[in-house]
Amino acid sequence: MSLELLLLLSACFGPDTPAQSGSDCLPIEEVPYDGIDQDCDGSDLDDVDEDGWSEAQDCDDQDPARHPEAEEIPYDGIDQDCDGADLDDLDADGFGHAEDCADSDPMIHPGALESCDALDQDCDGRVDEDALNALSGYLDEDGDGYGDPKTWWSSCEAMGPTQGGDCDDQDPRVNPGAPETCSNETDDNCDGYIDQMAAGGTHPTVQGAVDAVCADGDTVWVNPGTYYESIVISRPLALRGAGLLEDIVVDASSCSGTECPVVSVEADEVVLAGLTLQGGYRLNGDGGGITADTAHGLLITECRLTDNKAYNGGGVSIVDGRIEGSVIEANTATSYGGGVWINNHSFDSLSIDQSTITDNTAAFGGGGYQYFTFDVSWTGNTLTNNTAFLGGGLFLHGVEPSTSGNNITGNMATATSWGLDCLGGGVWDEQKDWTSTRDNISGNTPEDTCL
């Protein structure tokens, strides 16, 4: 080729002149990514590694093993699939392989909950500690099936019984399931009482605990719960609630028959304390909540008598003793004394003190009826919202009855059609010998007193 022809070609295709395809293109070495088709193949070189991905898509166009569809190799520090990072969390649990002790299991990572499976779920180097499905219980040194409550354990392997409460784990005869043995100075059944019985523990019923008392004058404790039964007390003892009044309920509503008082007191010197007594009924007798027609020295203290029914004394029928600090409410008597019926011919003393008697109903004496009795005092009580035909609050038919410091308000007598001069909305005094001292008797319907 002559020098003149070379110079002419050089002038036509200088460094700043794009090569043209077709019959006029002269192929030379392709320069990638410059937008010029040097090799006359119809396009610029945009995929150097020939992996099917252009430079704009490929994160390394010099390596055919790296492109958006490449398989990522974890933990090698290279971003094979062009997502911006190496694969460092294979199980996608939020923890990289430097922290995750099993990066192929999303249930294993720092902070995971342990379970009993011989695996270290939380990556702390320990196995099965504090496992969610761990067993728990108490150590039992005397082998009686009850553990010492101070020896609680939690483990994936059983180490002792699940029942605690053993108050002497060196003696298999002492545990919550043992019977209480009288006169051995030992709390055999671990109920907290030595030689005393308790309902709701070893004895599931109150009657069972009452029948098992060791000696006259013992205390029977009633643990919190509702006991559906009717109780008979035939020896001197104290029946006491072991907790809050509202949590200790004896309910006689499921008793069959027509004579089901909650408590029948057939012995002298009985104490009833801290009990809610409800649902009792005596359709033909006295005392739906408590009947104590022959018992002397009965003490009813801090009790609640509610929703009981009887012919006389819907709440309580009593002849001798004391009612103090109690609530007698929403009881019904067909005849006398919706709340309290006092029928005392034995001339013993009786006092009703610092109690609330409310929302009771009877034919005579909605709150209470005192009948042919001597030496009975009503002191510091609240009688309100009681209703009767006569004597809405109190019907006094005793011998020289006396009241002192009581609030007798909001009671009602309803026998308006009987043609009587007065009805005694607050107090009806049958014998006209009642002595009232510092009583507040007001707001009763139709009048406060009928003397």
FIRO-148055 format. One line per 10 residues: number of its first residue (from 1); their letters; for each residue x, z, y of C-alpha. Coordinates in pm, whole numbers, plus 50000, padded with zeros to 5 digits. Each point is the difference from the previous one (the first is absolute). Layout:
NUM = A = X/Z/Y; ...
END
This chain:
1 = MSLELLLLLS = 50000/50000/50000; 50138/49907/50344; 50077/50261/50264; 49742/49848/50229; 49716/50060/49744; 50098/50365/49952; 49996/50063/50369; 49658/49839/50027; 49854/50221/49720; 50150/50311/50156
11 = ACFGPDTPAQ = 49835/49920/50326; 49662/49957/49827; 50012/50325/49796; 50192/50252/50208; 49981/50379/49947; 49699/50039/50232; 49795/49719/49851; 49753/50091/49714; 50037/49792/49688; 49697/49791/49920
21 = SGSDCLPIEE = 49848/49953/49657; 49920/49669/49857; 50210/49691/50012; 50175/50117/50316; 50113/50347/49860; 50358/50051/49889; 50017/50309/49769; 50254/50270/50081; 50034/50370/49898; 49683/50197/50075
31 = VPYDGIDQDC = 50024/50294/50239; 49729/50258/49913; 49745/50147/50244; 50093/49772/50296; 49689/49788/49989; 50204/49679/49935; 49979/49788/49685; 50369/49917/49957; 49978/49887/49638; 49708/49765/50058
41 = DGSDLDDVDE = 49771/50169/49741; 49711/50025/50238; 50036/50368/50106; 50243/50258/50126; 50154/50237/49740; 49788/50321/50019; 50051/50151/49647; 50371/50027/49932; 49970/50202/49675; 49726/49768/49869
51 = DGWSEAQDCD = 49775/50288/49893; 49690/49839/50148; 49986/50219/50310; 50099/49886/50349; 50237/50190/50220; 49704/50137/50200; 49854/50152/49680; 50316/50085/49809; 50187/50318/50089; 50325/49856/49855
61 = DQDPARHPEA = 50007/49619/49975; 50345/50011/49847; 49877/50187/49686; 49738/49837/49776; 49930/50346/49843; 49854/50128/50329; 49668/49869/50127; 49642/50135/50045; 49909/49949/49634; 50322/50128/49849
71 = EEIPYDGIDQ = 49987/50299/49763; 50118/50310/50181; 50277/50196/49833; 49960/50368/50088; 50271/50223/50142; 50269/49722/50050; 49986/50000/50378; 49893/49631/50009; 49664/49871/50120; 49931/49732/49739
81 = DCDGADLDDL = 49633/49936/50084; 50052/49987/50378; 49755/50282/50078; 50247/50169/50231; 50138/50266/49765; 50145/50064/49661; 49760/50145/49738; 50069/50377/50018; 49664/50146/49880; 49915/49831/49674
91 = DADGFGHAED = 49687/50209/49925; 49870/49982/50360; 49946/50377/50024; 50164/50029/50341; 50333/50136/49879; 50319/49796/49964; 50215/50013/49689; 50244/50238/50168; 49721/50265/50018; 49778/49894/49709
101 = CADSDPMIHP = 50115/50128/49663; 49784/49743/49818; 49947/49697/50223; 49809/49817/49729; 49719/50263/49991; 49786/50046/50312; 49884/50343/49874; 50354/50136/50020; 50156/50061/50342; 50086/50291/50230
111 = GALESCDALD = 49684/50200/50077; 49807/49880/49693; 49793/50258/49810; 50148/50129/49677; 49809/49989/49672; 50080/50123/49652; 50172/49691/49853; 50374/50081/49992; 50060/49775/50303; 50141/50087/50340
121 = QDCDGRVDED = 49718/49858/50214; 50123/50137/50333; 50369/49909/49953; 50127/50354/50063; 50204/50016/49683; 49752/50228/49821; 49738/49913/49738; 49633/50113/49992; 50035/50280/50255; 49673/50090/50179
131 = ALNALSGYLD = 49818/49737/49795; 49639/49926/50092; 49883/50024/49641; 50213/50301/49916; 49852/50282/49796; 49984/50349/50146; 49934/50352/49882; 50154/50342/49958; 50255/50159/49774; 49845/50218/49730
141 = EDGDGYGDPK = 50246/50252/49863; 49755/50199/49788; 49836/49692/49848; 49641/50100/50075; 49909/49667/50157; 50008/50129/50358; 50304/49961/50223; 50158/50217/50264; 49874/49864/50337; 50348/50052/50146
151 = TWWSSCEAMG = 50153/49750/49756; 49826/49677/50096; 50173/49684/49878; 49960/49625/50041; 50166/49766/49754; 49950/49684/49795; 50027/50219/49691; 49765/50293/49927; 50169/50337/50047; 49707/50240/49967
161 = PTQGGDCDDQ = 49621/50042/50036; 49801/49869/50294; 49811/50330/50027; 50163/50262/50217; 49880/50342/50107; 50188/50211/49745; 50067/50333/50173; 50232/50121/49719; 50178/49712/49830; 50184/50240/49770
171 = DPRVNPGAPE = 49681/50120/49827; 49784/49744/49815; 49707/50244/50006; 49982/49973/50380; 49876/49674/50154; 49695/49860/50182; 49826/49928/49670; 50041/50346/49852; 49714/50251/49991; 50034/50303/50225
181 = TCSNETDDNC = 50070/50308/49791; 49861/50324/50133; 50214/50304/50080; 50344/49846/49938; 50104/49989/50366; 50079/49628/49965; 49853/49696/50169; 49955/49822/49667; 49824/49691/50136; 50209/49964/50317
191 = DGYIDQMAAG = 49701/50008/50233; 50161/50253/50230; 49797/50296/49880; 50117/50262/49753; 49736/50110/49750; 49733/49831/50212; 49791/49693/49922; 49961/49681/50200; 49749/49717/49983; 50130/49647/50030
201 = GTHPTVQGAV = 50316/50064/49800; 50007/50140/49648; 49626/50058/50034; 49825/49680/50108; 49680/50187/50091; 49935/50300/50220; 49789/50156/49725; 50290/49968/49756; 50231/50184/50237; 49736/50268/50069
211 = DAVCADGDTV = 49946/50060/49630; 50375/50035/49939; 50073/50276/50252; 50227/50270/49870; 49839/50305/50156; 49726/50116/50232; 50095/49948/50362; 50232/49705/49928; 50005/49696/50223; 49900/49656/49880
221 = WVNPGTYYES = 50147/49729/50223; 49822/49668/50048; 50236/49715/50074; 49891/49710/50226; 49750/49766/49840; 49629/49956/49937; 49864/50188/49698; 49661/49889/49873; 49865/50311/49835; 49786/50310/50034
231 = IVISRPLALR = 50199/50325/49971; 49902/50340/49860; 50209/50303/50095; 49931/50294/49770; 50294/50234/50078; 50162/50128/50321; 50249/49745/50136; 50098/49799/50304; 49938/49625/49999; 50217/49854/50276
241 = GAGLLEDIVV = 50073/49648/50121; 50369/49910/49999; 50002/49761/50293; 49783/49864/50280; 49630/50081/49984; 49895/49633/50017; 50229/49913/49707; 49858/50255/49756; 49647/49910/49895; 49779/50130/49721
251 = DASSCSGTEC = 49699/49771/49961; 49709/50083/49769; 49802/49682/50068; 50075/49854/49655; 49870/50308/49820; 49693/49938/49782; 49692/50221/50013; 49809/50170/50278; 50221/50309/50047; 50352/49892/50100
261 = PVVSVEADEV = 50144/50213/50280; 50360/49920/50086; 50106/50361/49936; 49806/50269/49814; 50148/50343/50069; 49905/50245/49724; 50271/50263/50060; 50075/50246/50277; 50301/49982/50232; 50043/49622/49996
271 = VLAGLTLQGG = 50180/49809/50277; 49928/49635/50081; 50250/49861/50251; 50096/49660/50141; 49756/49793/49794; 49759/49719/50082; 49689/50051/49785; 49748/49716/49996; 49733/49822/49803; 49850/50311/49835
281 = YRLNGDGGGI = 49631/50047/49938; 49754/50257/49861; 49652/49858/50012; 49840/50325/49888; 50260/50257/50099; 50214/50140/50278; 50332/49874/50127; 50084/49632/49960; 50362/50030/50113; 50067/50361/49899
291 = TADTAHGLLI = 49759/50220/49809; 50090/50369/49992; 49669/50181/49963; 50146/50301/49817; 50367/50001/50101; 50137/50276/50218; 50302/49976/50228; 50005/49618/50017; 50234/49859/50266; 49950/49640/50112
301 = TECRLTDNKA = 50277/49909/50243; 50099/49672/50164; 49777/49797/49771; 49779/49700/50073; 49656/49979/49838; 49832/49665/50054; 49727/49779/49856; 49864/50263/49761; 49633/50058/49915; 49796/50291/49861
311 = YNGGGVSIVD = 49658/50158/50010; 50148/50282/50212; 50346/49996/50155; 50105/49637/49997; 50358/50092/50088; 50036/50352/49863; 49794/50284/49857; 50176/50335/50045; 49906/50370/49981; 50321/50187/50078
321 = GRIEGSVIEA = 50343/49929/50147; 50120/49782/50284; 49997/49639/50118; 50274/49932/50255; 50160/49699/50169; 49795/49755/49798; 49797/49687/50072; 49650/49979/49851; 49851/49662/50087; 49744/49740/49893
331 = NTATSYGGGV = 49845/50212/49725; 49630/50007/49911; 49762/50266/49870; 49646/49924/49892; 49890/50345/50111; 50229/50258/50165; 50347/49974/50156; 50132/49648/50027; 50354/50124/50056; 49997/50367/49891
341 = WINNHSFDSL = 49748/50203/49798; 50040/50380/49997; 49772/50185/49761; 50141/50349/49969; 49803/50287/49854; 50311/50197/49897; 50074/50125/50351; 50363/49885/49990; 50171/49868/50312; 50035/49636/50091
351 = SIDQSTITDN = 50158/49823/50298; 50010/49640/50110; 50284/49959/50249; 50170/49723/50199; 49832/49723/49804; 49832/49672/50098; 49651/49946/49861; 49870/49659/50101; 49767/49713/49906; 49825/50197/49725
361 = TAAFGGGGYQ = 49629/49967/49919; 49738/50229/49843; 49634/50087/50026; 50096/50340/50145; 50335/50086/50154; 50182/49668/50030; 50338/50163/50061; 49936/50323/49813; 49732/50233/49865; 50048/50374/49969
371 = YFTFDVSWTG = 49735/50154/49776; 49930/50374/49960; 50361/50096/50045; 50185/50292/50148; 50338/50015/50171; 50045/49627/50059; 50191/49879/50305; 50043/49655/50152; 50306/49996/50228; 50177/49726/50193
381 = NTLTNNTAFL = 49832/49710/49823; 49883/49662/50125; 49653/49896/49884; 49903/49655/50128; 49785/49699/49912; 49820/50182/49719; 49632/49925/49935; 49705/50186/49842; 49625/50039/50043; 50066/50353/50131
391 = GGGLFLHGVE = 50334/50146/50104; 50205/49685/50053; 50325/50194/50038; 49925/50336/49833; 49699/50158/49833; 50048/50379/50004; 49774/50182/49756; 50220/50296/49935; 50027/50363/50097; 50148/50040/50348
401 = PSTSGNNITG = 50202/49677/49994; 50280/49969/50254; 50185/49708/50155; 50296/50009/50236; 50201/49738/50185; 49835/49702/49832; 49929/49659/50153; 49653/49898/49887; 49929/49668/50170; 49833/49667/49939
411 = NMATATSWGL = 49791/50112/49703; 49640/49895/49943; 49677/50143/49857; 49743/49733/49923; 49673/50172/49898; 49827/49900/50321; 49672/49936/49823; 49971/50349/49855; 49838/50144/50310; 50257/50278/50047
421 = DCLGGGVWDE = 50096/50144/50335; 50368/49938/49931; 50214/49847/49728; 50347/50142/50057; 50207/49687/50051; 50308/50222/50024; 49895/50328/49831; 49680/50120/49834; 49979/50381/49970; 49737/50085/49742
431 = QKDWTSTRDN = 50022/50383/50018; 50052/50016/50378; 50298/50235/49958; 50288/49762/50065; 50298/50113/50212; 50189/49728/50188; 50330/50073/50178; 50189/49744/50211; 49837/49708/49820; 49965/49662/50171
441 = ISGNTPEDTC = 49657/49876/49896; 49908/49691/50196; 49888/49639/49980; 49787/50047/49690; 49664/49827/49944; 49725/50081/50073; 50131/50338/50118; 50303/50216/49935; 49841/50304/49834; 49674/50116/49851
451 = L = 49981/50380/49998
END
